Amino acid sequence: MIFSRSTEYAIRAMVYLAVNSSPNRHFGVKKIAEEMGFPEHYLGKVLQLLARKNIISSVKGPNGGFCVDNEVMNISLLKIIDTMDGLEFFQTCGLGLHECNDEKPCPIHKDYQIFRGDLYKMLSEKTIRDMKADIENGIAFMDLTK
């Protein structure tokens, strides 16, 4: 796992909402947590942050809950990662050395730069819409329940 638990939950919950929600159909934290096997309280904090940052929609009341709208479907995975954890990962040394840089590289510096660059590119291009389409077309699998 290269993502934090918060980022993992955010991405998986957003795909769950993309596949299951609609403008008239919202899902509460409890329902999503039960379906996906996530701790309700922890997931609630993740979803609240996504809603505060206008990444997902939140509706209060007895028929309220969370959903993703059509525009949000185009959000990249990189944007979600940035919202949850920031992008410091893409600036750090692969071995965790503070003094690693182009002038004084660690033993994996050049290879890690290539990996990090490729990962950044993929995450900036892959959207929630892409993930939903891949799942619906049978190209990819993601268990959206326990």
N, CA, C and O of each residue as an XYZ file, in Angstrom:
584
protein
N       0.848     -1.167      0.000
C       0.000      0.000      0.000
C       0.898      1.236      0.000
O       1.690      1.425      0.923
N       0.782      2.065     -1.012
C       1.574      3.285     -1.058
C       0.781      4.495     -0.578
O       1.352      5.560     -0.342
N      -0.527      4.335     -0.434
C      -1.367      5.429      0.023
C      -1.653      5.278      1.508
O      -1.604      4.176      2.055
N      -1.952      6.400      2.153
C      -2.381      6.339      3.546
C      -3.759      5.684      3.599
O      -4.445      5.579      2.582
N      -4.147      5.258      4.756
C      -5.471      4.655      4.928
C      -6.547      5.672      4.544
O      -7.536      5.305      3.910
N      -6.375      6.925      4.910
C      -7.366      7.959      4.569
C      -7.525      8.095      3.058
O      -8.644      8.187      2.554
N      -6.418      8.108      2.344
C      -6.476      8.226      0.886
C      -7.096      6.982      0.268
O      -7.909      7.080     -0.652
N      -6.718      5.826      0.767
C      -7.299      4.575      0.264
C      -8.813      4.578      0.451
O      -9.554      4.253     -0.477
N      -9.272      4.939      1.636
C     -10.713      4.993      1.906
C     -11.390      6.030      1.013
O     -12.481      5.787      0.497
N     -10.748      7.182      0.830
C     -11.332      8.239      0.001
C     -11.525      7.764     -1.429
O     -12.598      7.945     -2.004
N     -10.506      7.166     -2.003
C     -10.601      6.706     -3.391
C     -11.651      5.608     -3.511
O     -12.503      5.658     -4.399
N     -11.596      4.628     -2.634
C     -12.551      3.523     -2.714
C     -13.980      3.988     -2.464
O     -14.904      3.513     -3.124
N     -14.178      4.910     -1.523
C     -15.523      5.427     -1.260
C     -16.032      6.243     -2.444
O     -17.218      6.191     -2.769
N     -15.146      6.993     -3.086
C     -15.570      7.769     -4.246
C     -15.966      6.867     -5.414
O     -16.927      7.156     -6.127
N     -15.236      5.790     -5.608
C     -15.621      4.842     -6.658
C     -16.952      4.192     -6.301
O     -17.809      4.018     -7.167
N     -17.132      3.834     -5.035
C     -18.410      3.278     -4.578
C     -19.547      4.252     -4.904
O     -20.570      3.851     -5.460
N     -19.368      5.514     -4.562
C     -20.397      6.515     -4.834
C     -20.605      6.706     -6.329
O     -21.741      6.854     -6.781
N     -19.526      6.703     -7.102
C     -19.634      6.879     -8.550
C     -20.452      5.756     -9.178
O     -21.248      5.994    -10.086
N     -20.257      4.550     -8.699
C     -20.968      3.395     -9.246
C     -22.418      3.348     -8.763
O     -23.304      2.934     -9.510
N     -22.666      3.765     -7.531
C     -23.979      3.562     -6.921
C     -24.866      4.793     -6.786
O     -26.089      4.656     -6.760
N     -24.294      5.986     -6.699
C     -25.129      7.160     -6.427
C     -25.594      7.829     -7.705
O     -25.107      7.540     -8.798
N     -26.542      8.722     -7.538
C     -27.059      9.553     -8.615
C     -27.517     10.852     -7.962
O     -27.515     10.949     -6.735
N     -27.907     11.854     -8.748
C     -28.339     13.113     -8.131
C     -29.491     12.936     -7.132
O     -29.626     13.730     -6.200
N     -30.299     11.927     -7.315
C     -31.426     11.690     -6.412
C     -31.178     10.564     -5.424
O     -32.068     10.229     -4.643
N     -30.006      9.978     -5.438
C     -29.706      8.849     -4.562
C     -28.402      9.118     -3.827
O     -27.329      9.176     -4.429
N     -28.515      9.280     -2.529
C     -27.366      9.557     -1.682
C     -27.143      8.402     -0.726
O     -28.056      7.628     -0.439
N     -25.917      8.298     -0.239
C     -25.578      7.239      0.706
C     -24.993      7.846      1.965
O     -24.111      8.704      1.911
N     -25.502      7.383      3.106
C     -24.985      7.831      4.383
C     -23.696      7.113      4.727
O     -23.360      6.080      4.149
N     -22.983      7.687      5.683
C     -21.711      7.115      6.124
C     -21.913      5.692      6.611
O     -21.119      4.806      6.292
N     -22.958      5.467      7.373
C     -23.198      4.145      7.946
C     -23.348      3.094      6.845
O     -22.751      2.020      6.925
N     -24.130      3.395      5.837
C     -24.367      2.461      4.727
C     -23.056      2.159      3.984
O     -22.740      1.000      3.715
N     -22.305      3.209      3.659
C     -21.048      3.014      2.931
C     -20.069      2.202      3.779
O     -19.422      1.281      3.280
N     -19.966      2.548      5.058
C     -19.045      1.844      5.961
C     -19.416      0.373      6.074
O     -18.543     -0.494      6.033
N     -20.705      0.088      6.215
C     -21.150     -1.312      6.308
C     -20.855     -2.067      5.024
O     -20.330     -3.180      5.055
N     -21.191     -1.462      3.906
C     -20.987     -2.113      2.600
C     -19.510     -2.397      2.321
O     -19.161     -3.441      1.770
N     -18.652     -1.456      2.708
C     -17.244     -1.575      2.366
C     -16.385     -2.132      3.486
O     -15.199     -2.395      3.288
N     -16.972     -2.314      4.662
C     -16.214     -2.853      5.782
C     -15.231     -1.862      6.382
O     -14.195     -2.262      6.914
N     -15.544     -0.575      6.303
C     -14.689      0.474      6.864
C     -15.221      0.887      8.232
O     -16.422      0.784      8.480
N     -14.352      1.351      9.121
C     -14.825      1.904     10.395
C     -15.659      3.164     10.119
O     -15.198      4.086      9.446
N     -16.875      3.193     10.640
C     -17.812      4.279     10.338
C     -17.263      5.658     10.732
O     -17.327      6.600      9.942
N     -16.737      5.769     11.923
C     -16.256      7.061     12.406
C     -15.108      7.582     11.532
O     -15.077      8.756     11.162
N     -14.183      6.702     11.215
C     -13.022      7.086     10.390
C     -13.477      7.493      8.992
O     -13.040      8.517      8.468
N     -14.349      6.695      8.394
C     -14.854      7.006      7.060
C     -15.622      8.324      7.076
O     -15.543      9.103      6.126
N     -16.360      8.571      8.146
C     -17.101      9.824      8.256
C     -16.184     11.026      8.165
O     -16.508     12.005      7.491
N     -15.045     10.965      8.832
C     -14.081     12.074      8.772
C     -13.528     12.242      7.355
O     -13.355     13.363      6.877
N     -13.258     11.139      6.705
C     -12.745     11.183      5.325
C     -13.781     11.829      4.402
O     -13.449     12.726      3.627
N     -15.028     11.377      4.484
C     -16.076     11.907      3.615
C     -16.378     13.370      3.921
O     -16.657     14.148      3.009
N     -16.324     13.749      5.190
C     -16.551     15.148      5.552
C     -15.465     16.049      4.949
O     -15.762     17.142      4.467
N     -14.231     15.599      4.976
C     -13.143     16.378      4.372
C     -13.359     16.512      2.864
O     -13.203     17.598      2.306
N     -13.714     15.417      2.211
C     -13.971     15.469      0.768
C     -15.122     16.414      0.452
O     -15.080     17.128     -0.550
N     -16.142     16.425      1.291
C     -17.283     17.325      1.080
C     -16.864     18.783      1.310
O     -17.251     19.661      0.538
N     -16.082     19.050      2.357
C     -15.615     20.418      2.623
C     -14.777     20.962      1.470
O     -14.804     22.159      1.183
N     -14.040     20.081      0.818
C     -13.189     20.477     -0.309
C     -13.946     20.430     -1.640
O     -13.341     20.585     -2.701
N     -15.276     20.215     -1.588
C     -16.147     20.170     -2.773
C     -15.770     19.082     -3.762
O     -15.947     19.239     -4.970
N     -15.253     17.984     -3.244
C     -14.919     16.854     -4.104
C     -16.114     15.910     -4.214
O     -16.339     15.313     -5.267
N     -16.871     15.775     -3.141
C     -18.128     15.044     -3.180
C     -19.215     15.976     -2.676
O     -18.931     16.988     -2.035
N     -20.460     15.629     -2.968
C     -21.599     16.418     -2.499
C     -22.160     15.797     -1.242
O     -22.158     14.577     -1.072
N     -22.637     16.653     -0.370
C     -23.219     16.211      0.883
C     -24.574     16.886      1.048
O     -24.695     18.101      0.892
N     -25.589     16.092      1.365
C     -26.938     16.597      1.594
C     -27.347     16.186      2.994
O     -27.254     15.014      3.360
N     -27.805     17.165      3.782
C     -28.236     16.871      5.151
C     -29.701     16.479      5.165
O     -30.442     16.763      4.224
N     -30.107     15.830      6.234
C     -31.505     15.479      6.418
C     -31.743     13.993      6.332
O     -30.817     13.214      6.107
N     -33.018     13.593      6.517
C     -33.362     12.165      6.553
C     -33.079     11.430      5.243
O     -32.814     10.228      5.262
N     -33.131     12.118      4.124
C     -32.824     11.495      2.834
C     -31.462     11.945      2.323
O     -31.165     11.835      1.133
N     -30.644     12.448      3.230
C     -29.351     12.984      2.855
C     -28.283     11.919      2.756
O     -28.548     10.719      2.814
N     -27.091     12.395      2.608
C     -25.940     11.522      2.475
C     -24.956     12.114      1.490
O     -24.946     13.320      1.241
N     -24.146     11.264      0.945
C     -23.086     11.695      0.034
C     -23.342     11.150     -1.367
O     -23.949     10.093     -1.541
N     -22.861     11.903     -2.367
C     -22.911     11.440     -3.757
C     -21.830     12.180     -4.540
O     -21.245     13.150     -4.058
N     -21.583     11.712     -5.732
C     -20.677     12.415     -6.640
C     -21.493     12.864     -7.836
O     -22.326     12.117     -8.349
N     -21.247     14.089     -8.276
C     -21.965     14.565     -9.448
C     -21.121     14.332    -10.699
O     -19.961     13.929    -10.619
N     -21.717     14.590    -11.830
C     -21.068     14.293    -13.107
C     -19.744     15.031    -13.270
O     -18.786     14.470    -13.802
N     -19.680     16.265    -12.823
C     -18.454     17.048    -12.957
C     -17.309     16.460    -12.130
O     -16.161     16.441    -12.574
N     -17.625     15.988    -10.942
C     -16.616     15.427    -10.040
C     -16.066     14.108    -10.580
O     -14.973     13.688    -10.199
N     -16.806     13.468    -11.447
C     -16.341     12.203    -12.015
C     -15.022     12.380    -12.764
O     -14.291     11.412    -12.976
N     -14.719     13.612    -13.165
C     -13.490     13.882    -13.910
C     -12.306     14.221    -13.015
O     -11.238     14.574    -13.514
N     -12.477     14.120    -11.714
C     -11.388     14.422    -10.791
C     -10.333     13.323    -10.872
O     -10.651     12.137    -10.957
N      -9.086     13.742    -10.844
C      -7.994     12.761    -10.926
C      -7.711     12.156     -9.556
O      -8.026     12.740     -8.519
N      -7.119     10.990     -9.579
C      -6.701     10.364     -8.330
C      -5.668     11.233     -7.626
O      -5.621     11.265     -6.397
N      -4.838     11.939     -8.394
C      -3.834     12.810     -7.805
C      -4.484     13.921     -6.973
O      -3.971     14.282     -5.914
N      -5.598     14.455     -7.444
C      -6.308     15.503     -6.697
C      -6.821     14.948     -5.362
O      -6.771     15.639     -4.344
N      -7.300     13.733     -5.362
C      -7.783     13.109     -4.128
C      -6.610     12.900     -3.170
O      -6.718     13.184     -1.977
N      -5.502     12.407     -3.693
C      -4.309     12.196     -2.870
C      -3.839     13.522     -2.282
O      -3.511     13.603     -1.098
N      -3.807     14.555     -3.114
C      -3.393     15.874     -2.643
C      -4.324     16.373     -1.540
O      -3.856     16.928     -0.546
N      -5.608     16.186     -1.697
C      -6.585     16.623     -0.698
C      -6.396     15.889      0.620
O      -6.484     16.498      1.686
N      -6.142     14.614      0.560
C      -6.063     13.819      1.779
C      -4.697     13.923      2.463
O      -4.626     14.052      3.685
N      -3.623     13.867      1.689
C      -2.280     13.745      2.276
C      -1.264     14.760      1.777
O      -0.187     14.895      2.356
N      -1.590     15.460      0.729
C      -0.592     16.315      0.105
C       0.254     15.510     -0.875
O       0.062     14.303     -1.027
N       1.169     16.170     -1.524
C       1.974     15.518     -2.568
C       3.447     15.413     -2.206
O       4.291     15.282     -3.092
N       3.763     15.467     -0.938
C       5.153     15.389     -0.493
C       5.839     14.105     -0.946
O       7.051     14.086     -1.159
N       5.071     13.042     -1.091
C       5.624     11.763     -1.544
C       6.445     11.940     -2.817
O       7.458     11.268     -3.006
N       6.010     12.840     -3.683
C       6.661     13.014     -4.973
C       7.922     13.872     -4.880
O       8.565     14.141     -5.895
N       8.275     14.299     -3.679
C       9.471     15.101     -3.468
C      10.497     14.389     -2.591
O      11.608     14.885     -2.408
N      10.134     13.240     -2.055
C      10.996     12.584     -1.073
C      11.901     11.533     -1.705
O      11.667     11.063     -2.818
N      12.927     11.189     -0.963
C      13.869     10.150     -1.355
C      13.215      8.777     -1.158
O      12.461      8.573     -0.207
N      13.504      7.861     -2.046
C      12.969      6.506     -1.945
C      13.485      5.734     -0.747
O      12.860      4.767     -0.312
N      14.607      6.149     -0.219
C      15.175      5.504      0.965
C      14.956      6.329      2.229
O      15.388      5.948      3.316
N      14.281      7.462      2.071
C      14.001      8.303      3.220
C      15.154      9.170      3.680
O      15.133      9.695      4.793
N      16.163      9.325      2.831
C      17.329     10.139      3.196
C      17.018     11.619      2.979
O      16.475     11.998      1.942
N      17.360     12.442      3.948
C      17.094     13.880      3.853
C      18.087     14.590      2.945
O      17.754     15.608      2.338
N      19.294     14.069      2.845
C      20.324     14.740      2.058
C      20.387     14.264      0.606
O      21.278     14.683     -0.133
N      19.476     13.411      0.186
C      19.457     12.913     -1.191
C      18.979     14.011     -2.143
O      17.946     14.639     -1.914
N      19.751     14.232     -3.217
C      19.371     15.190     -4.257
C      20.149     14.855     -5.527
O      20.926     13.900     -5.549
N      19.943     15.636     -6.577
C      20.609     15.350     -7.856
C      22.133     15.433     -7.753
O      22.847     14.713     -8.451
N      22.626     16.314     -6.879
C      24.074     16.457     -6.716
C      24.654     15.364     -5.816
O      25.809     14.970     -5.977
N      23.859     14.885     -4.883
C      24.301     13.859     -3.930
C      23.223     12.766     -3.865
O      22.507     12.658     -2.870
N      23.111     11.950     -4.938
C      22.017     10.973     -5.015
C      22.251      9.725     -4.163
O      23.383      9.290     -3.948
N      21.126      9.165     -3.684
C      21.191      7.878     -2.993
C      21.349      6.775     -4.052
O      21.269      7.063     -5.246
N      21.570      5.531     -3.641
C      21.785      4.439     -4.611
C      20.612      4.172     -5.564
O      20.821      3.595     -6.631
N      19.383      4.577     -5.205
C      18.237      4.323     -6.097
C      17.652      5.625     -6.658
O      16.567      5.610     -7.240
N      18.345      6.728     -6.494
C      17.828      8.060     -6.829
C      17.266      8.145     -8.252
O      16.114      8.536     -8.440
N      18.055      7.791     -9.228
C      17.616      7.941    -10.624
C      16.453      7.014    -10.963
O      15.494      7.431    -11.613
N      16.533      5.764    -10.526
C      15.437      4.818    -10.781
C      14.156      5.261    -10.086
O      13.067      5.156    -10.650
N      14.292      5.756     -8.863
C      13.132      6.193     -8.090
C      12.501      7.433     -8.715
O      11.280      7.581     -8.684
N      13.311      8.323     -9.281
C      12.769      9.494     -9.969
C      11.889      9.072    -11.147
O      10.827      9.651    -11.377
N      12.331      8.079    -11.875
C      11.560      7.581    -13.023
C      10.247      6.972    -12.534
O       9.178      7.276    -13.064
N      10.335      6.110    -11.519
C       9.131      5.488    -10.944
C       8.156      6.556    -10.457
O       6.968      6.514    -10.777
N       8.663      7.507     -9.688
C       7.830      8.560     -9.114
C       7.186      9.392    -10.220
O       6.013      9.750    -10.122
N       7.939      9.697    -11.262
C       7.402     10.463    -12.392
C       6.305      9.712    -13.126
O       5.277     10.292    -13.476
N       6.519      8.424    -13.362
C       5.502      7.606    -14.030
C       4.243      7.480    -13.170
O       3.125      7.548    -13.681
N       4.431      7.297    -11.873
C       3.292      7.192    -10.959
C       2.515      8.508    -10.930
O       1.285      8.509    -10.974
N       3.229      9.615    -10.856
C       2.589     10.938    -10.851
C       1.752     11.125    -12.121
O       0.611     11.582    -12.057
N       2.320     10.775    -13.253
C       1.615     10.913    -14.542
C       0.348     10.068    -14.559
O      -0.718     10.554    -14.935
N       0.458      8.800    -14.152
C      -0.706      7.917    -14.146
C      -1.789      8.452    -13.218
O      -2.961      8.489    -13.590
N      -1.405      8.864    -12.014
C      -2.384      9.355    -11.035
C      -3.022     10.670    -11.467
O      -4.168     10.948    -11.115
N      -2.290     11.480    -12.224
C      -2.855     12.750    -12.688
C      -3.792     12.548    -13.879
O      -4.639     13.398    -14.152
N      -3.646     11.438    -14.580
C      -4.493     11.157    -15.749
C      -5.695     10.278    -15.420
O      -6.735     10.405    -16.066
N      -5.582      9.401    -14.446
C      -6.659      8.468    -14.108
C      -7.734      9.185    -13.308
O      -7.440      9.806    -12.287
N      -8.972      9.103    -13.765
C     -10.083      9.775    -13.094
C     -11.038      8.763    -12.460
O     -10.973      7.564    -12.730
N     -11.906      9.274    -11.628
C     -12.956      8.440    -11.038
C     -13.844      7.881    -12.154
O     -14.272      6.728    -12.093
N     -14.117      8.697    -13.168
C     -14.916      8.237    -14.313
C     -14.240      7.051    -15.002
O     -14.909      6.086    -15.370
N     -12.922      7.117    -15.177
C     -12.168      6.026    -15.797
C     -12.300      4.745    -14.976
O     -12.520      3.661    -15.517
N     -12.160      4.893    -13.662
C     -12.238      3.717    -12.792
C     -13.633      3.095    -12.847
O     -13.773      1.874    -12.929
N     -14.652      3.936    -12.801
C     -16.035      3.443    -12.882
C     -16.249      2.703    -14.206
O     -16.808      1.607    -14.228
N     -15.804      3.308    -15.298
C     -15.977      2.689    -16.619
C     -15.250      1.349    -16.697
O     -15.797      0.380    -17.225
N     -14.036      1.284    -16.183
C     -13.274      0.032    -16.209
C     -13.988     -1.064    -15.422
O     -14.019     -2.219    -15.844
N     -14.556     -0.700    -14.288
C     -15.296     -1.678    -13.466
C     -16.556     -2.120    -14.197
O     -16.830     -3.316    -14.297
N     -17.325     -1.160    -14.709
C     -18.579     -1.491    -15.397
C     -18.356     -2.279    -16.681
O     -19.205     -3.082    -17.068
N     -17.222     -2.059    -17.348
C     -16.913     -2.779    -18.588
C     -16.187     -4.095    -18.354
O     -15.841     -4.790    -19.309
N     -15.956     -4.441    -17.102
C     -15.291     -5.698    -16.779
C     -13.797     -5.700    -17.028
O     -13.165     -6.755    -16.992
N     -13.222     -4.530    -17.282
C     -11.780     -4.429    -17.529
C     -11.016     -4.517    -16.219
O      -9.892     -5.018    -16.170
N     -11.646     -4.018    -15.151
C     -11.021     -4.016    -13.818
C     -12.035     -4.515    -12.802
O     -13.239     -4.536    -13.057
N     -11.533     -4.907    -11.672
C     -12.376     -5.384    -10.586
C     -12.053     -4.608     -9.322
O     -10.889     -4.371     -9.000
N     -13.086     -4.222     -8.621
C     -12.919     -3.611     -7.302
C     -14.129     -3.983     -6.489
O     -15.246     -3.564     -6.795
N     -13.914     -4.769     -5.453
C     -15.022     -5.189     -4.613
C     -15.530     -3.982     -3.858
O     -14.820     -3.413     -3.029
N     -16.757     -3.592     -4.144
C     -17.347     -2.426     -3.521
C     -18.169     -2.789     -2.298
O     -18.900     -1.954     -1.765
N     -18.055     -4.008     -1.861
C     -18.662     -4.444     -0.602
C     -17.592     -5.208      0.170
O     -16.495     -5.440     -0.338
N     -17.917     -5.592      1.389
C     -16.952     -6.341      2.209
C     -16.422     -7.463      1.442
O     -15.594     -8.221      1.949
